[in-house]
Amino acid sequence: MKEFLQKALDALGPVPPECCGCQTEWQIAIDAIKSVLAEQENVRDDLRESMSEEYMTEFLFLKEEEYDQAIIGVAERAGMDSVIAYSTGKIIDILCRSMPYDDAVDHFDFNIAGAYMGEKTPIFISLILPRRPGQT
């Protein structure tokens, strides 16, 4: 959604059109889009902050805020720090917004899942659906 709103903001341009006298409507649209973008930023910050507060630890999140949509929880490991758990499928879906599926899988495997960032490196979970009897 953020990308869509940013594109809408870019399409409106930095200055209102002078041809039709719609400067007021232009400003209302610009203000509304900026307000929604600011709210999204606050929600992201609140999510990250509240998770860290709830678990009383500083988590390592993926840098790109759009991946916050793929957070499915916190993974607790014996004798190790808790880490953020992301959905592999959701991250690939997010990547597919800007690249073909095969490229998204390659990007995920090499640049995201394959990046070790220390003991607090997030984990990535792939959902496996149970098979029905007779299914291969």
A tleap script that builds the chain and sets N, CA, C and O, in Angstrom:
source leaprc.protein.ff14SB
mol = sequence {
  NMET LYS GLU PHE LEU GLN LYS ALA LEU ASP
  ALA LEU GLY PRO VAL PRO PRO GLU CYS CYS
  GLY CYS GLN THR GLU TRP GLN ILE ALA ILE
  ASP ALA ILE LYS SER VAL LEU ALA GLU GLN
  GLU ASN VAL ARG ASP ASP LEU ARG GLU SER
  MET SER GLU GLU TYR MET THR GLU PHE LEU
  PHE LEU LYS GLU GLU GLU TYR ASP GLN ALA
  ILE ILE GLY VAL ALA GLU ARG ALA GLY MET
  ASP SER VAL ILE ALA TYR SER THR GLY LYS
  ILE ILE ASP ILE LEU CYS ARG SER MET PRO
  TYR ASP ASP ALA VAL ASP HIE PHE ASP PHE
  ASN ILE ALA GLY ALA TYR MET GLY GLU LYS
  THR PRO ILE PHE ILE SER LEU ILE LEU PRO
  ARG ARG PRO GLY GLN CTHR
}
set mol.1.N position { 0.822 -1.185 0.000 }
set mol.1.CA position { 0.000 0.000 0.000 }
set mol.1.C position { 0.869 1.253 0.000 }
set mol.1.O position { 0.535 2.253 -0.636 }
set mol.2.N position { 1.984 1.187 0.719 }
set mol.2.CA position { 2.859 2.352 0.780 }
set mol.2.C position { 3.360 2.722 -0.616 }
set mol.2.O position { 3.412 3.898 -0.975 }
set mol.3.N position { 3.729 1.700 -1.402 }
set mol.3.CA position { 4.218 1.964 -2.755 }
set mol.3.C position { 3.134 2.625 -3.596 }
set mol.3.O position { 3.408 3.556 -4.352 }
set mol.4.N position { 1.897 2.137 -3.463 }
set mol.4.CA position { 0.776 2.710 -4.201 }
set mol.4.C position { 0.576 4.173 -3.831 }
set mol.4.O position { 0.413 5.025 -4.705 }
set mol.5.N position { 0.591 4.460 -2.533 }
set mol.5.CA position { 0.399 5.838 -2.088 }
set mol.5.C position { 1.540 6.737 -2.546 }
set mol.5.O position { 1.323 7.891 -2.915 }
set mol.6.N position { 2.748 6.204 -2.519 }
set mol.6.CA position { 3.892 6.995 -2.971 }
set mol.6.C position { 3.767 7.299 -4.465 }
set mol.6.O position { 4.086 8.405 -4.901 }
set mol.7.N position { 3.307 6.327 -5.247 }
set mol.7.CA position { 3.101 6.556 -6.682 }
set mol.7.C position { 2.019 7.605 -6.917 }
set mol.7.O position { 2.137 8.446 -7.809 }
set mol.8.N position { 0.958 7.544 -6.102 }
set mol.8.CA position { -0.107 8.541 -6.228 }
set mol.8.C position { 0.434 9.931 -5.902 }
set mol.8.O position { 0.114 10.907 -6.580 }
set mol.9.N position { 1.244 10.007 -4.872 }
set mol.9.CA position { 1.855 11.281 -4.487 }
set mol.9.C position { 2.748 11.804 -5.610 }
set mol.9.O position { 2.715 12.990 -5.940 }
set mol.10.N position { 3.543 10.910 -6.190 }
set mol.10.CA position { 4.419 11.300 -7.304 }
set mol.10.C position { 3.604 11.752 -8.514 }
set mol.10.O position { 3.975 12.705 -9.199 }
set mol.11.N position { 2.490 11.061 -8.773 }
set mol.11.CA position { 1.656 11.402 -9.925 }
set mol.11.C position { 1.016 12.783 -9.771 }
set mol.11.O position { 0.816 13.495 -10.754 }
set mol.12.N position { 0.702 13.148 -8.547 }
set mol.12.CA position { 0.111 14.469 -8.321 }
set mol.12.C position { 1.116 15.593 -8.565 }
set mol.12.O position { 0.735 16.719 -8.884 }
set mol.13.N position { 2.374 15.282 -8.415 }
set mol.13.CA position { 3.409 16.273 -8.691 }
set mol.13.C position { 3.665 17.203 -7.526 }
set mol.13.O position { 2.876 17.267 -6.583 }
set mol.14.N position { 4.786 17.934 -7.597 }
set mol.14.CA position { 5.178 18.814 -6.490 }
set mol.14.C position { 4.382 20.116 -6.398 }
set mol.14.O position { 4.365 20.768 -5.354 }
set mol.15.N position { 3.733 20.485 -7.482 }
set mol.15.CA position { 2.938 21.712 -7.469 }
set mol.15.C position { 1.581 21.437 -8.102 }
set mol.15.O position { 1.475 20.599 -8.997 }
set mol.16.N position { 0.542 22.134 -7.649 }
set mol.16.CA position { -0.792 21.890 -8.201 }
set mol.16.C position { -0.905 22.368 -9.647 }
set mol.16.O position { -0.234 23.318 -10.051 }
set mol.17.N position { -1.758 21.701 -10.416 }
set mol.17.CA position { -1.976 22.172 -11.785 }
set mol.17.C position { -2.697 23.525 -11.760 }
set mol.17.O position { -3.541 23.773 -10.899 }
set mol.18.N position { -2.358 24.384 -12.705 }
set mol.18.CA position { -2.971 25.711 -12.725 }
set mol.18.C position { -4.076 25.814 -13.771 }
set mol.18.O position { -4.736 26.847 -13.878 }
set mol.19.N position { -4.277 24.755 -14.538 }
set mol.19.CA position { -5.183 24.825 -15.669 }
set mol.19.C position { -6.659 24.804 -15.299 }
set mol.19.O position { -7.469 25.388 -16.018 }
set mol.20.N position { -7.033 24.158 -14.212 }
set mol.20.CA position { -8.462 23.966 -13.956 }
set mol.20.C position { -8.937 24.521 -12.625 }
set mol.20.O position { -10.087 24.299 -12.248 }
set mol.21.N position { -8.104 25.220 -11.920 }
set mol.21.CA position { -8.518 25.808 -10.657 }
set mol.21.C position { -8.758 24.798 -9.541 }
set mol.21.O position { -9.574 25.039 -8.652 }
set mol.22.N position { -8.062 23.682 -9.583 }
set mol.22.CA position { -8.301 22.626 -8.585 }
set mol.22.C position { -7.182 22.565 -7.536 }
set mol.22.O position { -6.878 21.494 -7.012 }
set mol.23.N position { -6.584 23.695 -7.239 }
set mol.23.CA position { -5.484 23.711 -6.277 }
set mol.23.C position { -5.923 23.227 -4.896 }
set mol.23.O position { -5.163 22.535 -4.218 }
set mol.24.N position { -7.122 23.576 -4.474 }
set mol.24.CA position { -7.604 23.158 -3.157 }
set mol.24.C position { -7.757 21.641 -3.101 }
set mol.24.O position { -7.325 21.012 -2.135 }
set mol.25.N position { -8.368 21.048 -4.128 }
set mol.25.CA position { -8.539 19.593 -4.179 }
set mol.25.C position { -7.180 18.901 -4.223 }
set mol.25.O position { -6.981 17.861 -3.596 }
set mol.26.N position { -6.251 19.489 -4.967 }
set mol.26.CA position { -4.903 18.922 -5.059 }
set mol.26.C position { -4.265 18.893 -3.678 }
set mol.26.O position { -3.679 17.882 -3.290 }
set mol.27.N position { -4.370 19.991 -2.930 }
set mol.27.CA position { -3.764 20.066 -1.603 }
set mol.27.C position { -4.424 19.084 -0.640 }
set mol.27.O position { -3.743 18.476 0.187 }
set mol.28.N position { -5.745 18.922 -0.740 }
set mol.28.CA position { -6.453 17.966 0.119 }
set mol.28.C position { -5.948 16.553 -0.161 }
set mol.28.O position { -5.702 15.788 0.772 }
set mol.29.N position { -5.790 16.200 -1.436 }
set mol.29.CA position { -5.289 14.871 -1.800 }
set mol.29.C position { -3.870 14.657 -1.290 }
set mol.29.O position { -3.560 13.603 -0.735 }
set mol.30.N position { -3.014 15.647 -1.475 }
set mol.30.CA position { -1.626 15.554 -1.002 }
set mol.30.C position { -1.594 15.356 0.514 }
set mol.30.O position { -0.876 14.488 1.011 }
set mol.31.N position { -2.366 16.154 1.246 }
set mol.31.CA position { -2.386 16.062 2.709 }
set mol.31.C position { -2.899 14.701 3.170 }
set mol.31.O position { -2.366 14.129 4.121 }
set mol.32.N position { -3.925 14.180 2.507 }
set mol.32.CA position { -4.490 12.878 2.884 }
set mol.32.C position { -3.472 11.763 2.681 }
set mol.32.O position { -3.312 10.900 3.544 }
set mol.33.N position { -2.790 11.778 1.553 }
set mol.33.CA position { -1.795 10.745 1.271 }
set mol.33.C position { -0.650 10.831 2.277 }
set mol.33.O position { -0.219 9.807 2.805 }
set mol.34.N position { -0.155 12.025 2.546 }
set mol.34.CA position { 0.939 12.185 3.512 }
set mol.34.C position { 0.513 11.726 4.900 }
set mol.34.O position { 1.317 11.149 5.632 }
set mol.35.N position { -0.737 11.973 5.272 }
set mol.35.CA position { -1.241 11.553 6.573 }
set mol.35.C position { -1.252 10.024 6.685 }
set mol.35.O position { -0.829 9.479 7.705 }
set mol.36.N position { -1.728 9.334 5.657 }
set mol.36.CA position { -1.761 7.874 5.678 }
set mol.36.C position { -0.346 7.310 5.721 }
set mol.36.O position { -0.085 6.357 6.455 }
set mol.37.N position { 0.562 7.879 4.952 }
set mol.37.CA position { 1.958 7.419 4.981 }
set mol.37.C position { 2.569 7.598 6.372 }
set mol.37.O position { 3.294 6.722 6.843 }
set mol.38.N position { 2.289 8.705 7.023 }
set mol.38.CA position { 2.817 8.951 8.370 }
set mol.38.C position { 2.225 7.959 9.370 }
set mol.38.O position { 2.932 7.468 10.250 }
set mol.39.N position { 0.933 7.664 9.238 }
set mol.39.CA position { 0.292 6.694 10.131 }
set mol.39.C position { 0.924 5.315 9.962 }
set mol.39.O position { 1.163 4.617 10.948 }
set mol.40.N position { 1.194 4.919 8.721 }
set mol.40.CA position { 1.824 3.624 8.484 }
set mol.40.C position { 3.196 3.554 9.137 }
set mol.40.O position { 3.567 2.520 9.691 }
set mol.41.N position { 3.939 4.629 9.077 }
set mol.41.CA position { 5.266 4.667 9.694 }
set mol.41.C position { 5.147 4.507 11.206 }
set mol.41.O position { 5.947 3.807 11.826 }
set mol.42.N position { 4.151 5.156 11.794 }
set mol.42.CA position { 3.941 5.046 13.239 }
set mol.42.C position { 3.548 3.625 13.636 }
set mol.42.O position { 4.011 3.117 14.657 }
set mol.43.N position { 2.701 2.985 12.839 }
set mol.43.CA position { 2.290 1.607 13.125 }
set mol.43.C position { 3.506 0.694 13.076 }
set mol.43.O position { 3.666 -0.166 13.942 }
set mol.44.N position { 4.366 0.870 12.074 }
set mol.44.CA position { 5.569 0.049 11.959 }
set mol.44.C position { 6.457 0.237 13.176 }
set mol.44.O position { 6.921 -0.739 13.766 }
set mol.45.N position { 6.692 1.474 13.551 }
set mol.45.CA position { 7.529 1.747 14.717 }
set mol.45.C position { 6.894 1.169 15.978 }
set mol.45.O position { 7.591 0.605 16.822 }
set mol.46.N position { 5.567 1.306 16.109 }
set mol.46.CA position { 4.870 0.775 17.269 }
set mol.46.C position { 4.988 -0.736 17.329 }
set mol.46.O position { 5.200 -1.290 18.408 }
set mol.47.N position { 4.856 -1.419 16.199 }
set mol.47.CA position { 4.975 -2.878 16.159 }
set mol.47.C position { 6.351 -3.307 16.640 }
set mol.47.O position { 6.471 -4.166 17.513 }
set mol.48.N position { 7.367 -2.719 16.081 }
set mol.48.CA position { 8.735 -3.091 16.438 }
set mol.48.C position { 9.014 -2.787 17.913 }
set mol.48.O position { 9.612 -3.595 18.623 }
set mol.49.N position { 8.574 -1.623 18.352 }
set mol.49.CA position { 8.812 -1.230 19.744 }
set mol.49.C position { 8.030 -2.112 20.711 }
set mol.49.O position { 8.565 -2.544 21.732 }
set mol.50.N position { 6.763 -2.380 20.393 }
set mol.50.CA position { 5.947 -3.173 21.314 }
set mol.50.C position { 6.439 -4.613 21.399 }
set mol.50.O position { 6.375 -5.216 22.471 }
set mol.51.N position { 6.926 -5.179 20.302 }
set mol.51.CA position { 7.464 -6.535 20.343 }
set mol.51.C position { 8.715 -6.571 21.220 }
set mol.51.O position { 8.888 -7.488 22.023 }
set mol.52.N position { 9.575 -5.584 21.067 }
set mol.52.CA position { 10.798 -5.537 21.873 }
set mol.52.C position { 10.473 -5.357 23.351 }
set mol.52.O position { 11.112 -5.968 24.207 }
set mol.53.N position { 9.474 -4.515 23.655 }
set mol.53.CA position { 9.084 -4.299 25.042 }
set mol.53.C position { 8.451 -5.547 25.645 }
set mol.53.O position { 8.753 -5.916 26.780 }
set mol.54.N position { 7.568 -6.199 24.877 }
set mol.54.CA position { 6.871 -7.379 25.390 }
set mol.54.C position { 7.844 -8.506 25.729 }
set mol.54.O position { 7.671 -9.191 26.737 }
set mol.55.N position { 8.846 -8.696 24.912 }
set mol.55.CA position { 9.799 -9.780 25.135 }
set mol.55.C position { 11.061 -9.306 25.866 }
set mol.55.O position { 11.981 -10.089 26.103 }
set mol.56.N position { 11.094 -8.032 26.215 }
set mol.56.CA position { 12.220 -7.436 26.946 }
set mol.56.C position { 13.572 -7.748 26.290 }
set mol.56.O position { 14.541 -8.114 26.955 }
set mol.57.N position { 13.600 -7.593 24.994 }
set mol.57.CA position { 14.847 -7.792 24.262 }
set mol.57.C position { 14.828 -6.915 23.017 }
set mol.57.O position { 13.765 -6.493 22.562 }
set mol.58.N position { 15.972 -6.652 22.487 }
set mol.58.CA position { 16.099 -5.877 21.248 }
set mol.58.C position { 16.169 -6.875 20.093 }
set mol.58.O position { 17.140 -7.619 19.960 }
set mol.59.N position { 15.135 -6.881 19.270 }
set mol.59.CA position { 15.096 -7.796 18.141 }
set mol.59.C position { 15.820 -7.217 16.935 }
set mol.59.O position { 15.964 -6.002 16.803 }
set mol.60.N position { 16.262 -8.087 16.079 }
set mol.60.CA position { 16.838 -7.686 14.798 }
set mol.60.C position { 15.758 -7.901 13.743 }
set mol.60.O position { 15.367 -9.034 13.462 }
set mol.61.N position { 15.281 -6.805 13.164 }
set mol.61.CA position { 14.254 -6.855 12.132 }
set mol.61.C position { 14.915 -6.695 10.774 }
set mol.61.O position { 15.995 -6.114 10.668 }
set mol.62.N position { 14.264 -7.214 9.728 }
set mol.62.CA position { 14.736 -6.922 8.383 }
set mol.62.C position { 14.626 -5.422 8.180 }
set mol.62.O position { 13.670 -4.800 8.642 }
set mol.63.N position { 15.584 -4.847 7.500 }
set mol.63.CA position { 15.664 -3.394 7.341 }
set mol.63.C position { 14.438 -2.826 6.614 }
set mol.63.O position { 13.896 -1.797 7.016 }
set mol.64.N position { 14.014 -3.492 5.560 }
set mol.64.CA position { 12.911 -2.987 4.754 }
set mol.64.C position { 11.605 -3.101 5.521 }
set mol.64.O position { 11.202 -4.197 5.910 }
set mol.65.N position { 10.947 -1.976 5.740 }
set mol.65.CA position { 9.726 -1.948 6.537 }
set mol.65.C position { 8.591 -2.732 5.905 }
set mol.65.O position { 7.701 -3.201 6.615 }
set mol.66.N position { 8.599 -2.884 4.592 }
set mol.66.CA position { 7.505 -3.617 3.949 }
set mol.66.C position { 7.461 -5.075 4.392 }
set mol.66.O position { 6.413 -5.712 4.292 }
set mol.67.N position { 8.575 -5.614 4.877 }
set mol.67.CA position { 8.600 -7.003 5.328 }
set mol.67.C position { 7.934 -7.186 6.682 }
set mol.67.O position { 7.709 -8.321 7.101 }
set mol.68.N position { 7.614 -6.106 7.375 }
set mol.68.CA position { 6.912 -6.234 8.647 }
set mol.68.C position { 5.573 -6.948 8.459 }
set mol.68.O position { 5.081 -7.597 9.383 }
set mol.69.N position { 4.985 -6.832 7.276 }
set mol.69.CA position { 3.733 -7.525 6.978 }
set mol.69.C position { 3.908 -9.037 7.030 }
set mol.69.O position { 2.929 -9.769 7.171 }
set mol.70.N position { 5.132 -9.505 6.920 }
set mol.70.CA position { 5.418 -10.939 6.893 }
set mol.70.C position { 5.802 -11.492 8.267 }
set mol.70.O position { 6.090 -12.682 8.391 }
set mol.71.N position { 5.809 -10.647 9.295 }
set mol.71.CA position { 6.134 -11.137 10.639 }
set mol.71.C position { 4.983 -12.016 11.116 }
set mol.71.O position { 3.823 -11.606 11.098 }
set mol.72.N position { 5.325 -13.236 11.545 }
set mol.72.CA position { 4.286 -14.138 12.048 }
set mol.72.C position { 4.452 -14.427 13.534 }
set mol.72.O position { 3.600 -15.082 14.135 }
set mol.73.N position { 5.528 -13.949 14.125 }
set mol.73.CA position { 5.687 -14.152 15.550 }
set mol.73.C position { 7.124 -14.065 16.008 }
set mol.73.O position { 7.994 -13.510 15.336 }
set mol.74.N position { 7.337 -14.634 17.175 }
set mol.74.CA position { 8.651 -14.671 17.798 }
set mol.74.C position { 8.999 -16.133 18.016 }
set mol.74.O position { 8.181 -16.903 18.519 }
set mol.75.N position { 10.201 -16.512 17.640 }
set mol.75.CA position { 10.665 -17.885 17.837 }
set mol.75.C position { 11.560 -17.932 19.063 }
set mol.75.O position { 12.516 -17.166 19.185 }
set mol.76.N position { 11.238 -18.830 19.954 }
set mol.76.CA position { 12.042 -18.996 21.164 }
set mol.76.C position { 12.863 -20.265 21.017 }
set mol.76.O position { 12.352 -21.312 20.619 }
set mol.77.N position { 14.153 -20.155 21.345 }
set mol.77.CA position { 15.074 -21.269 21.155 }
set mol.77.C position { 15.787 -21.563 22.464 }
set mol.77.O position { 16.182 -20.643 23.181 }
set mol.78.N position { 15.952 -22.829 22.775 }
set mol.78.CA position { 16.600 -23.227 24.027 }
set mol.78.C position { 18.031 -22.706 24.082 }
set mol.78.O position { 18.828 -22.942 23.175 }
set mol.79.N position { 18.337 -22.001 25.153 }
set mol.79.CA position { 19.690 -21.513 25.368 }
set mol.79.C position { 20.110 -20.390 24.438 }
set mol.79.O position { 21.286 -20.025 24.409 }
set mol.80.N position { 19.184 -19.839 23.684 }
set mol.80.CA position { 19.504 -18.770 22.732 }
set mol.80.C position { 18.473 -17.650 22.869 }
set mol.80.O position { 17.405 -17.841 23.451 }
set mol.81.N position { 18.805 -16.494 22.330 }
set mol.81.CA position { 17.868 -15.374 22.331 }
set mol.81.C position { 16.675 -15.669 21.436 }
set mol.81.O position { 16.783 -16.403 20.453 }
set mol.82.N position { 15.535 -15.084 21.791 }
set mol.82.CA position { 14.366 -15.152 20.921 }
set mol.82.C position { 14.634 -14.315 19.674 }
set mol.82.O position { 15.371 -13.330 19.725 }
set mol.83.N position { 14.034 -14.710 18.563 }
set mol.83.CA position { 14.221 -13.987 17.304 }
set mol.83.C position { 12.878 -13.801 16.610 }
set mol.83.O position { 11.916 -14.521 16.878 }
set mol.84.N position { 12.834 -12.831 15.724 }
set mol.84.CA position { 11.645 -12.582 14.919 }
set mol.84.C position { 11.495 -13.713 13.906 }
set mol.84.O position { 12.474 -14.169 13.315 }
set mol.85.N position { 10.242 -14.159 13.713 }
set mol.85.CA position { 9.937 -15.197 12.727 }
set mol.85.C position { 9.115 -14.583 11.604 }
set mol.85.O position { 8.067 -13.981 11.836 }
set mol.86.N position { 9.607 -14.745 10.397 }
set mol.86.CA position { 8.932 -14.233 9.212 }
set mol.86.C position { 8.357 -15.394 8.402 }
set mol.86.O position { 8.874 -16.510 8.446 }
set mol.87.N position { 7.293 -15.119 7.670 }
set mol.87.CA position { 6.728 -16.090 6.741 }
set mol.87.C position { 7.479 -15.996 5.413 }
set mol.87.O position { 7.505 -14.947 4.769 }
set mol.88.N position { 8.085 -17.109 5.020 }
set mol.88.CA position { 8.792 -17.145 3.735 }
set mol.88.C position { 7.848 -16.791 2.591 }
set mol.88.O position { 8.187 -15.983 1.726 }
set mol.89.N position { 6.672 -17.395 2.591 }
set mol.89.CA position { 5.706 -17.149 1.514 }
set mol.89.C position { 5.289 -15.698 1.415 }
set mol.89.O position { 5.164 -15.159 0.316 }
set mol.90.N position { 5.072 -15.059 2.557 }
set mol.90.CA position { 4.661 -13.650 2.542 }
set mol.90.C position { 5.780 -12.757 2.025 }
set mol.90.O position { 5.528 -11.800 1.292 }
set mol.91.N position { 7.021 -13.069 2.408 }
set mol.91.CA position { 8.143 -12.265 1.899 }
set mol.91.C position { 8.251 -12.419 0.388 }
set mol.91.O position { 8.461 -11.436 -0.323 }
set mol.92.N position { 8.109 -13.636 -0.104 }
set mol.92.CA position { 8.186 -13.851 -1.556 }
set mol.92.C position { 7.039 -13.126 -2.249 }
set mol.92.O position { 7.234 -12.548 -3.317 }
set mol.93.N position { 5.845 -13.148 -1.659 }
set mol.93.CA position { 4.719 -12.392 -2.231 }
set mol.93.C position { 5.058 -10.906 -2.326 }
set mol.93.O position { 4.759 -10.266 -3.334 }
set mol.94.N position { 5.674 -10.359 -1.292 }
set mol.94.CA position { 6.058 -8.943 -1.298 }
set mol.94.C position { 7.084 -8.686 -2.403 }
set mol.94.O position { 6.987 -7.691 -3.122 }
set mol.95.N position { 8.059 -9.573 -2.538 }
set mol.95.CA position { 9.074 -9.408 -3.583 }
set mol.95.C position { 8.457 -9.491 -4.975 }
set mol.95.O position { 8.916 -8.821 -5.900 }
set mol.96.N position { 7.415 -10.314 -5.127 }
set mol.96.CA position { 6.771 -10.483 -6.437 }
set mol.96.C position { 6.066 -9.217 -6.915 }
set mol.96.O position { 5.683 -9.131 -8.082 }
set mol.97.N position { 5.893 -8.250 -6.046 }
set mol.97.CA position { 5.308 -6.974 -6.461 }
set mol.97.C position { 6.246 -6.211 -7.384 }
set mol.97.O position { 5.808 -5.360 -8.158 }
set mol.98.N position { 7.551 -6.522 -7.301 }
set mol.98.CA position { 8.510 -5.767 -8.102 }
set mol.98.C position { 9.398 -6.641 -8.983 }
set mol.98.O position { 10.290 -6.127 -9.658 }
set mol.99.N position { 9.165 -7.966 -8.986 }
set mol.99.CA position { 9.988 -8.852 -9.819 }
set mol.99.C position { 9.234 -10.146 -10.080 }
set mol.99.O position { 8.309 -10.483 -9.340 }
set mol.100.N position { 9.618 -10.875 -11.122 }
set mol.100.CA position { 8.985 -12.162 -11.407 }
set mol.100.C position { 9.223 -13.166 -10.266 }
set mol.100.O position { 10.176 -13.031 -9.499 }
set mol.101.N position { 8.348 -14.166 -10.167 }
set mol.101.CA position { 8.387 -15.141 -9.080 }
set mol.101.C position { 9.754 -15.807 -8.941 }
set mol.101.O position { 10.304 -15.851 -7.841 }
set mol.102.N position { 10.308 -16.320 -10.029 }
set mol.102.CA position { 11.604 -17.015 -9.947 }
set mol.102.C position { 12.703 -16.094 -9.420 }
set mol.102.O position { 13.547 -16.513 -8.628 }
set mol.103.N position { 12.687 -14.849 -9.860 }
set mol.103.CA position { 13.661 -13.875 -9.359 }
set mol.103.C position { 13.430 -13.593 -7.871 }
set mol.103.O position { 14.379 -13.427 -7.105 }
set mol.104.N position { 12.159 -13.541 -7.477 }
set mol.104.CA position { 11.837 -13.286 -6.070 }
set mol.104.C position { 12.353 -14.418 -5.184 }
set mol.104.O position { 12.903 -14.168 -4.112 }
set mol.105.N position { 12.177 -15.659 -5.630 }
set mol.105.CA position { 12.663 -16.806 -4.857 }
set mol.105.C position { 14.188 -16.761 -4.762 }
set mol.105.O position { 14.752 -16.969 -3.688 }
set mol.106.N position { 14.853 -16.490 -5.883 }
set mol.106.CA position { 16.316 -16.386 -5.874 }
set mol.106.C position { 16.786 -15.265 -4.949 }
set mol.106.O position { 17.728 -15.440 -4.176 }
set mol.107.N position { 16.125 -14.120 -5.037 }
set mol.107.CA position { 16.490 -12.978 -4.187 }
set mol.107.C position { 16.313 -13.340 -2.711 }
set mol.107.O position { 17.176 -13.055 -1.880 }
set mol.108.N position { 15.181 -13.972 -2.402 }
set mol.108.CA position { 14.940 -14.372 -1.019 }
set mol.108.C position { 16.018 -15.341 -0.531 }
set mol.108.O position { 16.614 -15.139 0.527 }
set mol.109.N position { 16.257 -16.386 -1.307 }
set mol.109.CA position { 17.222 -17.410 -0.892 }
set mol.109.C position { 18.615 -16.830 -0.669 }
set mol.109.O position { 19.269 -17.147 0.325 }
set mol.110.N position { 19.068 -15.991 -1.581 }
set mol.110.CA position { 20.442 -15.499 -1.516 }
set mol.110.C position { 20.604 -14.292 -0.600 }
set mol.110.O position { 21.518 -14.249 0.224 }
set mol.111.N position { 19.705 -13.304 -0.747 }
set mol.111.CA position { 19.896 -12.022 -0.064 }
set mol.111.C position { 19.205 -11.905 1.291 }
set mol.111.O position { 19.597 -11.075 2.111 }
set mol.112.N position { 18.189 -12.719 1.537 }
set mol.112.CA position { 17.455 -12.590 2.792 }
set mol.112.C position { 17.713 -13.804 3.685 }
set mol.112.O position { 18.323 -13.677 4.747 }
set mol.113.N position { 17.252 -14.973 3.258 }
set mol.113.CA position { 17.454 -16.174 4.081 }
set mol.113.C position { 18.932 -16.530 4.193 }
set mol.113.O position { 19.358 -17.099 5.198 }
set mol.114.N position { 19.703 -16.205 3.185 }
set mol.114.CA position { 21.120 -16.545 3.188 }
set mol.114.C position { 22.020 -15.539 3.877 }
set mol.114.O position { 23.240 -15.704 3.891 }
set mol.115.N position { 21.434 -14.501 4.449 }
set mol.115.CA position { 22.232 -13.455 5.111 }
set mol.115.C position { 22.274 -13.711 6.612 }
set mol.115.O position { 21.264 -13.554 7.299 }
set mol.116.N position { 23.428 -14.100 7.116 }
set mol.116.CA position { 23.592 -14.283 8.555 }
set mol.116.C position { 23.999 -12.950 9.163 }
set mol.116.O position { 24.977 -12.334 8.740 }
set mol.117.N position { 23.234 -12.510 10.165 }
set mol.117.CA position { 23.474 -11.203 10.776 }
set mol.117.C position { 23.813 -11.328 12.255 }
set mol.117.O position { 23.638 -10.376 13.015 }
set mol.118.N position { 24.290 -12.480 12.661 }
set mol.118.CA position { 24.632 -12.687 14.056 }
set mol.118.C position { 23.593 -13.531 14.769 }
set mol.118.O position { 22.686 -14.083 14.145 }
set mol.119.N position { 23.734 -13.624 16.076 }
set mol.119.CA position { 22.873 -14.488 16.875 }
set mol.119.C position { 21.403 -14.109 16.823 }
set mol.119.O position { 20.537 -14.946 17.075 }
set mol.120.N position { 21.116 -12.870 16.501 }
set mol.120.CA position { 19.722 -12.429 16.460 }
set mol.120.C position { 19.137 -12.446 15.045 }
set mol.120.O position { 18.092 -11.843 14.800 }
set mol.121.N position { 19.801 -13.127 14.122 }
set mol.121.CA position { 19.291 -13.249 12.755 }
set mol.121.C position { 17.875 -13.823 12.796 }
set mol.121.O position { 17.647 -14.851 13.433 }
set mol.122.N position { 16.928 -13.177 12.129 }
set mol.122.CA position { 15.558 -13.698 12.106 }
set mol.122.C position { 15.504 -15.091 11.460 }
set mol.122.O position { 16.421 -15.502 10.748 }
set mol.123.N position { 14.407 -15.796 11.729 }
set mol.123.CA position { 14.199 -17.072 11.055 }
set mol.123.C position { 13.051 -16.915 10.065 }
set mol.123.O position { 12.235 -15.999 10.169 }
set mol.124.N position { 13.010 -17.823 9.113 }
set mol.124.CA position { 12.011 -17.781 8.054 }
set mol.124.C position { 11.300 -19.120 8.032 }
set mol.124.O position { 11.931 -20.172 7.939 }
set mol.125.N position { 9.978 -19.067 8.117 }
set mol.125.CA position { 9.173 -20.273 8.236 }
set mol.125.C position { 8.348 -20.467 6.974 }
set mol.125.O position { 7.661 -19.558 6.507 }
set mol.126.N position { 8.435 -21.676 6.438 }
set mol.126.CA position { 7.617 -22.066 5.287 }
set mol.126.C position { 6.478 -22.929 5.804 }
set mol.126.O position { 6.704 -23.924 6.493 }
set mol.127.N position { 5.273 -22.548 5.472 }
set mol.127.CA position { 4.097 -23.285 5.911 }
set mol.127.C position { 3.965 -24.573 5.102 }
set mol.127.O position { 3.993 -24.550 3.872 }
set mol.128.N position { 3.823 -25.680 5.796 }
set mol.128.CA position { 3.595 -26.968 5.137 }
set mol.128.C position { 2.204 -27.421 5.505 }
set mol.128.O position { 1.905 -27.645 6.678 }
set mol.129.N position { 1.362 -27.555 4.516 }
set mol.129.CA position { -0.013 -27.968 4.769 }
set mol.129.C position { -0.072 -29.484 4.875 }
set mol.129.O position { 0.608 -30.187 4.127 }
set mol.130.N position { -0.887 -29.998 5.809 }
set mol.130.CA position { -0.979 -31.457 5.932 }
set mol.130.C position { -1.624 -32.057 4.686 }
set mol.130.O position { -2.500 -31.459 4.062 }
set mol.131.N position { -1.165 -33.250 4.348 }
set mol.131.CA position { -1.718 -33.947 3.178 }
set mol.131.C position { -2.942 -34.734 3.590 }
set mol.131.O position { -3.034 -35.247 4.705 }
set mol.132.N position { -3.859 -34.815 2.683 }
set mol.132.CA position { -5.054 -35.629 2.907 }
set mol.132.C position { -4.742 -37.065 2.526 }
set mol.132.O position { -3.871 -37.309 1.692 }
set mol.133.N position { -5.444 -38.018 3.127 }
set mol.133.CA position { -5.233 -39.415 2.752 }
set mol.133.C position { -5.416 -39.598 1.241 }
set mol.133.O position { -6.389 -39.117 0.660 }
set mol.134.N position { -4.475 -40.293 0.626 }
set mol.134.CA position { -4.539 -40.545 -0.805 }
set mol.134.C position { -3.848 -39.487 -1.636 }
set mol.134.O position { -3.703 -39.659 -2.846 }
set mol.135.N position { -3.411 -38.385 -1.014 }
set mol.135.CA position { -2.709 -37.327 -1.734 }
set mol.135.C position { -1.236 -37.684 -1.839 }
set mol.135.O position { -0.662 -38.235 -0.899 }
set mol.136.N position { -0.627 -37.381 -2.955 }
set mol.136.CA position { 0.814 -37.637 -3.104 }
set mol.136.C position { 1.562 -36.345 -3.204 }
set mol.136.O position { 2.787 -36.348 -3.333 }
savepdb mol mol.pdb
quit
